[in-house]
Amino acid sequence: MTGTVAEPAVTRYDPSRPPLATRIAAGLATPGGIVWVLLVALLVAVVVYNPQLAAPEQFLRLIARMAPVAIVAVGQYFVLVSGEFDLSMGAVIGVQVVLAGTLIGDDPSRILPVVLLMFAVAIVVGLVNGLVTTLLRVPGFITTLGTMLILSGLTFYATGGSAGQNPAEEFRVLGRSGLELPILGYLPWAVVVLVVVVAAAAWLVRRPFGRLLLLSGDNPRVAHLAGSPVWWLQTRAYLLSALAATVAAILLVGYAGVHPSVGSGYEFTAITACVIGGVVLGGGRGWLLSAVAGALVLESLFTLLNFVGVAATWRPTVQGAIILVAMAVTVLRTIRRRRPPAAEVPPRSEPGAGEGAPAPATAPQQPRGT
């Protein structure tokens, strides 16, 4: 009597997961995780140099001053993971600040129509950047550089390069006022706006749009084969970038006033923040929350340098060095990914050797790049 031998069951998926501490340690070891450790260390150092910031109210005021940079980094994140750059964000901020100061004036009744106009301008700028980059196949770096020059030129022509009138106080409330709460004592509106923007962006990242956008930055052909129009994905990324710059401009009017140079350099600050947060230049990889943490790290670093007496003129130098290092790392990663693996050479048999004769031993080959 022959019996059937039961084959062992093959488990295709192991539901067991590593312990939480192990997963946290593995996450912190990544570029997107290290930034959080760096952020905590910098904030502790800032509080040590200025103990007044340990109070919840003063600490939240510090975060409120960082909020515009973090919001701009959120917009830049969407463009970077799609494989492009947006160099027009600072110019968009300058245009929106001047529009608010010029059109609102002292009349609070103009706030709503002017805000709607500001967001309409952002949509137009985002569409121009996206469509020129995707449909006309102009590199995003060149497209947004041209947009930046056009907007900056129009802004300085309209203002003559001088400061303008601050809009009504009802408009500036988001950037300079807050809520009185029982425990925190004071919660700036800028922090509330930052939380809302980050929450909305995180929701978008987890939607199909966010996942396909990352895919388009990593491999546009695969994204196209997946049934997603890459040109529309990247255009929406530029739209989100321009909208984020507009929100940052509304906050900046609150405490920076109206001047055509208010948004100067914010595009490079946003790129640097995303790079610190582990976003890969070239697209396809990066965590949104780590990009926000990168913005906070950058602003905390400059705050600490200010406390220890380092001149603020070093800020562009630091940002440039960070971008150069990030570009070098990205290029090295690209070279390693494209390098083909070393081919294994099959052993040859000696002439005249029989079919079962062993092949002569060959020296092991050294892999490339070692």
LINLINGI-V898551 format. One record per pair of residues at least 24 apart in sequence whose ideal C-beta (glycine too) atoms are under 10 Angstrom apart, sorted by the first residue. I is the first residue (numbers start at 1). J is the second residue. D is the distance in Angstrom with one decimal. If there is no record, write none. Layout:
i = {I:I}
j = {J:J}
d = {D:D}
This chain:
i = {27:30:30:30:31:31:31:31:31:31:31:31:31:31:31:31:31:32:32:32:32:32:32:32:32:32:32:32:32:32:33:33:33:33:34:34:34:34:34:34:35:35:35:35:35:35:35:35:35:35:35:35:35:35:36:36:36:36:36:36:36:37:37:38:38:38:38:38:38:38:39:39:39:39:39:39:39:39:39:39:39:39:40:40:40:41:41:42:42:42:42:42:42:42:42:42:43:43:43:43:43:44:45:45:45:45:45:45:46:46:46:46:46:46:46:48:48:49:49:49:49:49:50:50:50:50:53:53:55:55:56:56:56:56:56:56:57:57:57:57:57:57:57:57:58:58:59:60:60:60:60:60:60:60:60:60:61:61:61:61:61:61:62:62:62:62:62:62:63:63:63:63:63:63:63:63:64:64:64:64:64:64:64:64:64:64:64:64:64:64:64:65:65:65:65:65:65:65:65:66:66:66:66:66:66:66:66:66:66:66:66:66:67:67:67:67:67:67:67:67:67:67:67:67:67:67:67:67:67:67:67:68:68:68:68:68:68:68:68:68:68:68:68:68:68:68:68:68:68:68:68:68:68:69:69:69:69:69:69:69:69:69:69:69:69:69:69:69:70:70:70:70:70:70:70:70:70:70:70:70:70:70:70:70:71:71:71:71:71:71:71:71:71:71:71:71:71:71:71:71:71:71:71:71:71:72:72:72:72:72:72:72:72:72:72:72:72:72:72:72:72:73:73:73:73:73:73:73:73:73:73:73:73:73:73:73:73:73:73:73:73:73:73:74:74:74:74:74:74:74:74:74:74:74:74:74:74:74:74:74:74:74:74:74:75:75:75:75:75:75:75:75:75:75:75:75:75:75:75:75:75:75:76:76:76:76:76:76:76:76:76:76:76:76:76:76:76:76:76:76:77:77:77:77:77:77:77:77:77:77:77:77:77:77:77:77:77:77:77:77:77:78:78:78:78:78:78:78:78:78:78:78:78:78:78:78:78:78:78:78:78:78:79:79:79:79:79:79:79:79:79:79:79:79:79:79:79:79:79:79:79:79:80:80:80:80:80:80:80:80:80:80:80:80:80:80:80:80:80:81:81:81:81:81:81:81:81:81:81:81:81:81:81:81:81:81:81:81:81:82:82:82:82:82:82:82:82:82:82:82:82:82:82:82:82:82:82:82:82:82:82:82:83:83:83:83:83:83:83:83:83:83:83:83:83:83:83:83:84:84:84:84:84:84:84:84:84:84:84:84:84:84:84:84:85:85:85:85:85:85:85:85:85:85:85:85:85:86:86:86:86:86:86:86:86:86:86:86:86:86:86:86:86:86:86:86:86:86:87:87:87:87:87:87:87:87:87:87:87:87:87:87:87:88:88:88:88:88:88:88:88:88:88:88:88:88:88:88:88:88:88:88:88:88:89:89:89:89:89:89:89:89:89:89:89:89:89:89:89:89:89:89:89:90:90:90:90:90:90:90:90:90:90:90:90:90:90:90:91:91:91:91:91:91:91:91:91:91:91:91:91:91:91:91:91:91:92:92:92:92:92:92:92:92:92:92:92:92:92:92:92:92:92:92:92:92:92:92:92:93:93:93:93:93:93:93:93:93:93:93:93:93:93:93:93:93:93:93:94:94:94:94:94:94:94:94:94:94:94:94:94:94:94:94:94:94:95:95:95:95:95:95:95:95:95:95:95:95:95:95:96:96:96:96:96:96:96:96:96:96:96:96:96:96:96:96:97:97:97:97:97:97:97:97:97:97:97:97:97:97:97:97:97:97:98:98:98:98:98:98:98:98:98:98:98:98:98:98:99:99:99:99:99:99:99:99:100:100:100:100:100:100:100:100:100:100:100:100:101:101:101:101:101:101:101:101:101:101:101:101:101:102:102:102:102:102:102:103:104:104:104:104:104:104:104:104:104:105:105:105:105:105:105:106:106:106:106:106:107:107:107:108:108:108:108:108:109:109:110:110:110:111:111:111:111:112:114:114:115:115:115:118:118:118:118:118:119:119:119:119:119:120:121:121:121:122:122:122:122:122:122:122:122:122:122:123:123:123:123:124:124:125:125:125:125:125:125:125:125:125:126:126:126:126:126:126:126:126:126:126:126:126:127:127:127:127:127:128:128:128:129:129:129:129:129:129:129:130:130:130:130:130:130:130:130:130:130:130:131:131:131:131:131:132:132:133:133:133:133:133:134:134:134:134:134:134:134:134:134:135:135:137:140:140:140:143:144:144:144:145:147:147:148:151:152:152:152:152:154:155:155:155:155:155:156:156:157:158:159:159:159:159:160:161:161:161:162:162:162:163:163:163:163:163:163:164:164:164:164:165:165:166:166:166:166:166:167:167:167:167:167:169:171:171:171:172:172:172:172:172:172:172:172:173:174:174:174:174:174:175:175:175:175:175:175:175:175:175:175:176:176:176:176:176:177:188:188:188:189:189:190:190:190:190:190:190:193:193:193:193:194:194:194:194:194:194:196:197:197:197:197:197:198:198:198:198:200:201:201:201:201:201:201:202:202:202:202:204:204:204:205:205:205:205:206:209:209:209:209:210:213:213:213:213:214:214:214:214:215:215:216:216:217:217:217:217:217:217:217:218:218:218:218:218:219:219:220:220:223:234:237:241:241:244:245:265:265:265:268:268:268:268:268:269:269:269:269:269:269:269:270:270:270:271:271:271:271:272:272:272:272:272:272:272:272:272:272:273:273:273:273:273:274:274:275:275:275:275:275:275:275:275:276:276:276:276:276:278:279:280:280:280:280:280:281:281:281:281:281:281:281:281:282:282:282:282:282:283:285:285:294:298:335:336:339:339:340:341:341:342:342:342:342:342}
j = {287:278:287:290:275:276:277:278:279:280:285:286:287:290:294:326:329:276:277:278:279:285:286:287:288:289:290:291:293:294:278:287:290:293:276:277:278:290:293:297:273:276:277:278:287:289:290:291:292:293:294:295:296:297:277:289:290:293:294:296:297:293:297:276:293:294:296:297:300:301:276:277:290:292:293:294:295:296:297:298:300:301:293:297:300:297:300:296:297:298:299:300:301:302:303:304:296:297:300:303:304:300:300:301:303:304:307:308:299:300:301:303:304:306:307:304:307:303:304:306:307:308:303:304:306:307:303:307:185:186:181:183:184:185:186:187:178:180:181:184:185:186:187:188:185:186:184:178:181:184:185:186:187:188:190:191:178:186:187:188:190:191:188:191:296:299:300:303:188:190:191:194:195:296:299:300:175:176:178:186:187:188:189:190:191:192:193:194:251:254:255:175:188:190:251:255:256:299:303:190:191:194:273:292:295:296:297:298:299:300:302:303:174:175:188:189:190:191:192:193:194:195:197:198:247:248:251:252:295:296:299:93:175:190:193:194:244:245:247:248:249:250:251:252:254:255:256:262:263:266:269:295:299:194:248:252:266:269:270:272:273:292:294:295:296:298:299:302:190:194:197:198:244:248:270:273:291:292:293:294:295:296:298:299:190:193:194:196:197:198:201:243:244:245:246:247:248:249:250:251:252:266:270:292:295:241:244:245:247:248:249:252:263:266:267:269:270:271:273:274:295:198:244:248:266:269:270:271:272:273:274:275:276:277:279:288:291:292:293:294:295:296:298:194:197:198:200:201:202:204:240:241:243:244:247:248:270:273:274:288:289:291:292:295:122:126:197:201:237:238:239:240:241:242:243:244:245:246:247:248:267:270:237:240:241:244:245:266:267:268:269:270:271:272:273:274:275:279:291:295:201:205:237:240:241:244:270:271:273:274:277:279:286:287:288:289:290:291:292:294:295:201:204:205:209:210:213:214:217:233:234:236:237:238:239:240:241:244:274:286:288:291:126:129:130:133:140:144:213:217:234:237:238:239:240:241:242:244:270:271:274:283:140:217:237:241:270:271:274:275:279:280:281:282:283:284:285:286:291:205:210:213:214:215:216:217:218:237:274:279:280:282:283:284:285:286:287:288:291:130:133:134:140:212:213:214:215:216:217:218:220:223:230:233:234:235:236:237:238:241:283:284:140:213:214:216:217:218:219:220:230:234:237:280:281:282:283:284:129:130:133:134:139:140:141:143:144:217:234:237:238:241:282:283:133:139:140:141:142:143:144:145:241:267:270:271:281:125:126:129:130:133:140:141:143:144:147:148:237:238:240:241:242:244:245:267:270:271:129:140:141:142:143:144:145:146:147:148:149:267:268:270:271:125:126:128:129:140:143:144:145:146:147:148:149:150:151:152:238:241:242:245:263:267:125:144:147:148:241:242:244:245:246:248:249:263:265:266:267:268:269:270:271:148:151:152:245:248:261:262:263:264:265:266:267:268:269:270:125:144:145:147:148:149:150:151:152:153:154:155:245:260:263:264:266:267:118:121:122:125:126:129:144:147:148:151:152:155:241:242:243:244:245:246:248:249:263:266:267:151:155:244:245:246:247:248:249:250:251:252:253:256:261:262:263:264:266:267:148:151:152:154:155:156:159:245:249:252:258:259:260:261:262:263:264:266:121:122:125:150:151:152:154:155:158:245:246:249:260:263:121:122:125:151:155:242:245:246:247:248:249:250:252:253:262:263:155:159:164:167:246:248:249:250:252:253:256:257:258:259:260:261:262:263:154:155:156:158:159:163:164:249:253:258:259:260:262:263:155:158:164:167:246:249:253:258:164:166:167:168:171:172:246:249:250:252:253:258:159:163:164:165:166:167:171:253:257:258:259:260:262:158:159:164:165:167:258:167:165:166:167:168:170:171:172:253:258:164:165:166:167:168:171:165:166:167:168:169:167:168:170:167:168:169:170:171:168:170:167:168:171:167:168:170:171:171:167:171:171:246:250:243:246:247:249:250:242:243:246:247:250:246:151:242:246:239:240:241:242:243:244:245:246:247:249:239:242:243:246:239:242:150:151:238:239:241:242:243:245:246:235:236:237:238:239:240:241:242:243:244:245:246:235:236:238:239:242:235:238:242:234:235:237:238:239:241:242:231:232:233:234:235:236:237:238:239:241:242:231:232:234:235:238:235:238:231:234:235:237:238:229:230:231:232:233:234:235:237:238:231:235:231:234:237:238:238:238:241:267:267:238:242:267:263:260:261:263:264:260:259:260:261:262:263:260:261:260:260:258:259:260:261:260:259:260:261:258:259:260:257:258:259:260:261:262:257:258:259:260:257:258:253:254:256:257:258:250:253:254:257:258:254:250:253:254:250:251:252:253:254:255:257:258:254:247:250:251:253:254:248:249:250:251:252:253:254:255:256:257:251:253:254:255:256:254:251:254:255:251:254:248:250:251:252:254:255:247:248:250:251:247:248:251:292:295:296:247:243:244:247:248:292:288:289:291:292:240:240:244:288:289:291:292:287:288:289:292:236:240:288:286:287:288:289:288:233:236:237:240:288:237:240:283:284:283:284:285:286:283:284:283:284:279:280:282:283:284:285:286:280:282:283:284:285:283:284:283:284:284:283:283:267:270:270:270:315:316:319:316:319:320:322:323:295:298:299:302:315:316:319:294:295:298:319:322:323:326:297:298:315:318:319:320:321:322:323:326:297:298:299:319:322:298:326:319:322:323:325:326:327:329:330:301:319:322:323:326:326:326:326:329:330:333:334:323:326:327:329:330:331:333:334:327:330:331:333:334:330:330:333:322:322:369:369:368:369:368:367:368:366:367:368:369:370}
d = {9.6:6.7:8.6:8.6:9.3:8.8:7.8:3.3:8.7:8.6:9.2:9.0:9.0:7.7:9.7:9.7:8.9:10.0:6.2:3.7:8.1:8.9:7.1:4.1:9.5:8.1:3.6:8.4:8.3:8.9:7.9:8.6:7.4:9.5:9.4:9.6:7.7:9.0:9.9:10.0:9.5:5.8:5.1:6.3:8.9:9.4:5.2:8.7:9.5:4.8:5.4:9.9:8.9:5.8:9.3:8.6:7.3:5.5:9.8:9.6:8.9:9.8:10.0:7.9:8.3:9.0:9.7:5.4:8.8:8.8:9.4:9.7:9.7:9.8:5.2:8.4:9.8:5.6:4.9:9.8:6.7:9.7:9.7:9.7:9.8:9.3:9.1:8.3:6.0:9.4:9.2:4.0:5.9:10.0:8.3:6.1:8.0:9.1:5.8:9.4:9.2:9.8:8.1:9.3:9.5:5.5:8.6:9.3:9.9:5.8:9.2:5.5:5.3:9.7:6.9:9.4:9.3:8.9:6.7:9.4:4.2:7.0:8.6:9.4:9.9:6.1:9.0:9.9:8.1:9.8:9.4:7.7:5.1:6.2:8.1:9.1:9.1:9.9:9.6:6.9:4.5:4.4:8.7:9.3:9.6:8.9:9.4:7.8:9.8:6.6:8.6:6.6:6.1:5.8:9.1:5.7:8.5:7.5:9.9:6.2:9.1:8.9:9.7:9.9:9.6:8.6:8.4:7.3:7.7:8.0:5.5:7.5:10.0:7.5:9.1:9.8:8.3:9.0:7.6:9.7:9.0:3.7:8.0:3.9:5.3:9.3:9.3:8.0:8.3:9.3:8.6:9.8:8.9:7.8:9.7:7.7:10.0:7.4:8.6:8.8:9.3:8.3:9.9:9.7:6.7:5.6:9.8:8.6:4.2:7.6:9.8:8.5:9.8:8.8:7.9:9.3:4.2:6.3:9.2:6.6:4.2:9.3:8.7:9.9:9.5:8.0:6.0:9.6:9.0:9.5:9.5:8.2:8.3:7.5:9.4:8.7:9.7:9.4:8.4:4.1:8.1:9.1:5.0:5.3:9.5:9.5:8.6:9.6:9.0:7.7:9.6:9.2:9.6:9.9:7.8:10.0:7.2:5.7:7.2:9.7:6.5:9.6:9.7:4.7:8.2:7.0:5.6:9.9:9.7:5.7:8.2:7.5:9.7:8.8:9.2:7.5:8.6:5.1:8.7:8.9:4.1:6.3:9.5:8.0:9.0:7.4:6.1:9.9:5.2:8.2:9.2:9.8:5.4:8.2:9.6:5.5:4.6:9.7:9.7:7.3:10.0:9.9:9.1:8.8:8.4:8.5:5.9:6.0:8.8:4.9:9.5:9.9:8.6:5.2:7.8:7.0:4.4:9.7:8.0:9.9:7.7:9.9:8.4:9.6:9.5:7.9:4.7:8.5:8.8:4.1:5.7:10.0:9.3:7.6:9.1:9.3:5.2:6.2:9.3:6.6:4.1:9.1:8.6:8.8:5.9:6.4:9.0:4.9:9.3:9.9:8.1:8.9:9.9:5.4:9.1:9.3:8.6:9.5:9.2:7.0:9.8:6.9:6.4:8.4:9.8:9.4:8.9:8.5:8.7:9.1:9.4:5.6:3.8:7.3:6.9:2.8:6.0:9.2:8.5:8.1:9.9:7.1:9.6:9.6:6.2:7.8:9.0:9.1:7.3:9.7:9.0:3.7:6.0:9.6:7.6:5.6:10.0:8.5:7.7:9.4:7.5:8.7:9.0:8.9:8.7:9.0:8.2:9.9:8.8:5.4:8.1:6.2:6.6:8.8:5.7:9.8:9.3:4.4:8.2:9.4:9.7:7.6:8.0:8.5:9.5:8.3:6.7:9.9:9.8:9.6:9.2:7.9:4.2:8.2:8.9:4.7:6.2:8.3:10.0:9.9:8.6:9.7:9.8:8.7:9.2:9.5:7.2:8.5:9.6:9.4:7.9:4.9:6.2:10.0:8.0:5.0:9.8:9.9:9.2:9.4:9.3:9.1:9.9:7.8:8.8:9.4:8.9:7.2:5.4:8.5:5.2:8.0:6.7:8.5:6.7:9.7:9.6:6.7:8.2:8.9:8.6:6.1:5.4:9.7:8.7:4.8:8.6:7.8:8.7:6.5:8.0:9.6:5.6:6.5:7.2:5.1:9.6:8.7:9.1:9.6:9.6:9.6:8.6:9.9:5.4:8.2:9.8:5.8:4.7:9.8:9.1:9.8:8.6:6.6:4.7:9.5:9.0:4.6:8.6:9.9:5.6:8.7:8.1:9.5:9.9:7.0:4.1:8.1:9.8:7.4:9.4:7.6:9.4:9.6:9.2:6.2:3.0:7.0:8.8:9.0:6.2:9.0:7.9:3.3:7.6:8.5:8.1:8.2:6.3:7.3:7.8:9.5:9.6:7.3:9.7:8.5:5.2:5.0:9.6:9.2:6.4:8.9:9.8:8.3:10.0:7.0:8.2:9.8:9.0:6.7:9.7:9.6:7.0:9.2:9.1:5.0:8.8:9.1:8.3:6.4:9.7:4.6:8.0:9.6:8.5:6.6:8.1:8.6:9.5:8.4:6.7:9.2:8.8:4.2:5.1:9.2:7.8:5.1:9.4:4.9:8.1:9.9:8.5:6.6:9.2:9.2:6.4:9.9:8.4:4.3:7.8:8.5:4.1:4.4:9.0:8.7:6.5:9.1:8.8:8.2:7.6:8.0:9.9:6.9:9.6:8.2:9.8:8.3:6.2:7.6:7.7:4.4:9.8:8.2:9.8:7.3:9.9:5.6:4.3:9.3:9.1:6.1:9.2:7.0:9.0:8.1:7.8:9.8:9.2:8.8:4.1:5.6:5.9:4.1:4.6:7.9:8.3:8.7:8.7:8.9:9.9:6.9:4.3:7.8:7.9:3.8:4.7:9.1:9.0:7.2:8.7:9.6:6.7:8.6:9.1:7.9:9.6:7.9:6.5:5.8:8.9:9.7:9.8:8.3:8.5:6.5:10.0:10.0:8.4:5.6:9.4:9.2:4.1:6.7:9.0:7.3:7.0:8.9:9.0:9.5:9.8:9.9:5.2:7.8:9.8:5.9:4.4:9.7:9.9:6.6:9.7:9.9:10.0:6.2:2.7:8.5:5.7:9.0:9.5:7.0:6.5:9.5:4.8:8.5:9.2:9.5:8.0:9.7:9.9:8.3:5.2:6.8:6.0:4.4:7.0:9.0:6.7:9.2:8.2:9.9:5.1:8.5:7.1:5.4:9.1:9.2:9.2:8.1:8.6:8.3:7.0:7.4:9.8:9.8:9.7:9.5:7.3:5.2:9.3:8.7:3.7:7.4:8.8:8.3:9.2:8.1:8.6:9.9:8.4:9.4:10.0:9.7:5.1:8.8:6.3:5.6:7.8:8.3:5.6:7.2:7.6:9.4:4.8:6.8:9.1:5.4:9.4:6.4:5.9:9.9:6.2:9.3:9.8:6.4:8.3:5.9:8.6:9.9:9.2:9.3:10.0:9.6:9.7:8.7:10.0:9.5:9.2:9.1:5.1:9.6:6.5:9.0:9.9:7.3:7.3:9.7:5.4:7.0:8.9:8.6:4.2:5.5:6.2:5.4:9.3:7.1:8.0:3.2:8.7:10.0:9.8:7.6:8.3:6.1:7.6:8.7:7.9:8.2:9.0:9.2:3.8:5.8:9.0:5.6:9.6:9.2:9.8:9.8:6.4:9.2:6.6:7.1:9.9:8.0:9.1:7.9:5.6:9.1:9.0:6.6:9.8:9.0:4.7:8.3:4.5:7.4:9.1:9.6:8.5:8.0:8.8:7.7:6.7:6.2:5.0:9.9:8.1:8.1:8.1:8.9:7.5:9.8:5.4:9.5:7.4:7.6:9.1:6.8:5.9:9.1:9.9:9.8:9.4:8.2:7.6:7.8:9.6:8.9:4.0:5.1:8.7:6.9:4.3:9.0:9.1:6.3:7.0:7.5:9.3:9.8:8.4:9.6:7.4:8.1:8.8:9.0:4.7:9.6:8.5:9.1:7.4:8.2:8.6:4.5:3.6:7.4:6.6:3.7:7.0:9.9:9.3:9.7:6.7:9.7:7.5:6.7:8.6:9.7:8.4:9.3:9.4:8.1:9.3:4.2:8.6:7.8:7.3:7.7:8.3:9.3:5.9:2.9:7.2:7.2:3.8:6.6:9.2:9.2:7.7:9.7:9.6:6.0:8.7:9.7:9.5:8.6:6.6:7.9:9.7:7.2:9.0:7.1:3.6:7.9:8.7:5.2:5.9:9.9:8.9:5.9:8.6:9.6:8.0:9.5:8.0:8.9:8.1:8.9:7.9:9.8:9.7:9.5:7.3:9.6:7.8:9.2:9.2:8.4:9.6:9.8:4.5:8.9:9.8:9.2:5.3:8.6:9.4:8.0:8.5:7.9:4.8:9.6:8.8:8.9:6.2:8.0:10.0:7.9:8.1:6.5:6.1:4.6:8.3:9.2:9.5:8.3:4.1:7.1:8.1:9.4:6.5:7.5:9.5:10.0:5.6:5.6:10.0:6.5:9.7:9.7:7.2:9.5:7.8:6.8:8.2:9.0:9.5:10.0:5.8:4.4:7.9:8.9:9.9:7.1:9.2:5.9:5.8:8.5:5.8:9.8:9.6:7.0:4.4:6.4:5.9:1.5:5.1:7.8:9.9:9.1:9.0:4.1:5.0:9.7:7.7:9.5:9.4:9.9:8.3:8.2:9.8:9.7:5.2:9.6:7.4:8.6:6.7:9.3:8.2:6.4:9.3:9.8:8.6:8.2:9.7:9.9:9.3:9.4:7.0:6.2:9.1:9.2:7.5:7.3:9.7:5.7:9.6:7.7:8.2:5.7:9.2:9.3:8.5:9.8:5.8:6.9:9.3:9.3:7.7:8.7:9.8:8.6:5.1:9.1:9.4:7.2:7.0:9.4:9.8:8.3:6.2:9.6:8.9:9.4:7.9:5.9:7.4:7.9:9.6:7.4:7.5:8.1:9.9:8.5:7.5:2.5:4.1:7.8:8.7:9.0:8.8:6.3:2.7:7.0:9.4:7.3:8.8:9.6:10.0:9.5:10.0:9.4:8.7:8.7:8.8:8.5:7.2:8.2:7.8:5.7:8.0:9.9:7.2:7.8:6.8:8.7:9.7:8.7:9.6:6.5:9.4:7.4:9.5:8.4:9.1:6.4:8.6:9.8:6.0:10.0:8.3:4.5:8.5:9.5:5.1:5.8:8.2:7.6:5.1:8.4:9.2:9.3:10.0:9.0:9.4:6.0:6.3:8.3:4.0:8.6:9.0:9.0:9.0:9.9:6.5:10.0:8.3:9.5:8.7:8.5:8.6:5.9:7.4:9.4:8.3:5.8:6.0:8.6:4.6:9.1:9.9:9.9:9.2:5.4:8.8:8.5:6.8:10.0:9.8:9.4:9.6:8.2:9.1:7.6:6.6:6.8:8.4:7.8:8.1:8.1:4.8:5.3:9.0:9.5}
